[in-house]
Amino acid sequence: MDKPEKLLREARRGREAAFLRLFDDHHLPLFRYAWRMTGSAADAEDVVQECFLALLRPECGFDPRRTSVRTYLFGAVRNQVFKRKRRRQEGELTEIPDDRRTPESAALSGEIADAVARAIGELPESQRDLLLLAHYEQLSLAEIAEITELDVTAVKSRLQRARAELREKLAAFAPRKERTR
């Protein structure tokens, strides 16, 4: 398997096969993360595409000595999502209705899946993105800390608060334990 940094060097030299391999290796987890952050498949695709195009530009700030391509791209997606939200709030982008119909969401249909999605969506943004990175994208605490520019202790603390809030919001769906006397 080619190292992502080598693929990136080749892609920057115009080698389409290297770019496609890099894209194929990282697109799906980045899309899922962006989709969960934005609630829109169209926005998620735009964000991921912007991040990959930016990665190819000579002025790109990626430094393989500081971070991996994967971690860099997750951070770039996160920043693009927040930038889009700010522009949307400032009226620079027109609102696109939520598009939550993906193959994944169709498979996860039902009352519990909807309740979980709603509960995650209601979390404060500072907790939601950490939870998505940890549980859905299965990034390590160190990778999450690097992406969010927080220390590992802060990541752990926010994840604990997010999980506690989710437990509280989803308590009605928890199986009832029988009391033993």
N, C-alpha and C positions, 0 to 999 in steps of 0.2 A: 504493500500500500504506500502511495506517495505521501510524503509529509505535506500538510496543508501549506506551509511556508514555501515549499518548492513549487507546489501547484500555483500559488499566488504569483511567484516570480515569473513562471512560464505564462500565466494568464496576462500579466502586465506586458509581456513581450508580444502579445497578440495571438497566442496559441489557444484557439477555441476549445480544443479537447481538455486542456488543463482547467479553463474556466468552467466548463460544463461539469467536470468532475468535482471541482470545489463547490459549485452551486448544488449539485446533486447530494453531496455529502452533508451540506448544512441547511439547505432550503426548508425542509419539512419542520425540524424543531424550531427554527426561527419564525416560520409562518405560524405555527401553533401558538407560540408565545405572543407574537404580534396580534393574532386574532383574539386571543384571550384578553389582551390589554385593550384592544380597540372595540371588540364586539362586531367587527366588520371584516368580512373576507376580502372585500375590495381594498379597504385601507391596509389590511395586513399585507396583501400582495404588493401594494405600492411601497410600503415601508421597507419590506425585504428587498425589493428591486432597487430602491434608492441606496440601501446599505451596500449591496453588492457592487453597484456602479461606483459608489464613492470609494470602495476598497480598491478599485482598479485605477483610480486617478493618481497621478504622481504626487499631489499634495496631501494624500491620505496620511493620517497620523499613526497608522499601524506600525508597531515596532516589535518584531518577533522576540527580541531580548527581554521585553517587558511583559508580554502576554501572548497567549495562543490566539490563532485566528478565530477559533470558536468563541472564546471569551470576548474578544474584540467585537465580533459580530453581534453577540447578545447585547453588549453594551451599546452598540450603534443602533440596534433595533429599539432598545429602551429609550435612548435619547430621541430618536425620530418620532416615536409614539408621543412622548411628552411635548416635542416641538409641534407636532400636528395638533395636539389638544390645545396648546396655547394659541396657535394661529386660528383654530376654529373658534375659540372663545373671543378672540379679537376680531372675528368676522372676516378673516382672510380666506377661510375655506368654507364652502357651503357644507351644510350638514348632510351626511349620507345616512340613510336609515340603517339601523342595525341589520346585519345579514348573518344570522346565526345558523343558517342551514348549510352545513357541511356534511360530508359522509360521517365524520366523527360525531357531530351533534345528532344526526339522524339515528345513529346506532345507540346513542346514550339518551334516547328519548324516555320520557316518563316523569312522573312527579318528583322522584328523588333527584334525578339529574338536574331538573329545572330548579329545584330548591337549592342544590349545591351551587349551581351557576349563579343564581340570584344572590346567595349568601356571599360568595366570593366577590361578586360585583359590588356589593355593599361595603366591603372592607375598605378602610382608608388606602389610598393609592400606595403609600409607603409600605404597607403590609401586603397588599395584593400582589405587587410585582415580585416580591421576595417569595411569597407562597407559590406563585406560578413557576418561578425559576427552580425552586427546590422540589416541588412535588410533581409537576407535569414535565419539566425539562430535566429533572434529576441532576441538577448541577450541584457541585460541592459547596459547602459554606464558604470556602476560600474563593471559589470562582464567583459566587454571588457577591461577596464582599468587594471583589475587584471590579465587577460590573457596576455595582451601585455606589462605589467609592465610600463604603462604610467599613468599619472594622468588624471582624468576625463576631465579637461579642454583641455588637449592635444588631447584626443579622440574626443571631440566635434569639435575642430578646424580642425583636419584632416578629419573628416566626412563631415564637411561643404565644405572643399576644394574638396573632392572627389565628392560630389553631384554637386558642381558648374562645375567641369570639365565634369562630365557626362551630365549635362544639355547642356553644350556647344557642346559636341561631338554628342549629339542626337537631337539637335535643328531641324534638317531637318525632324524628325519624329513627332515633336510636332504639334498638330492641330493649324491651322491658325485661329487667331481671326479676326473676321470681324471688320473693323474700322467703328466706328459710328461718324457721323458728326453732 
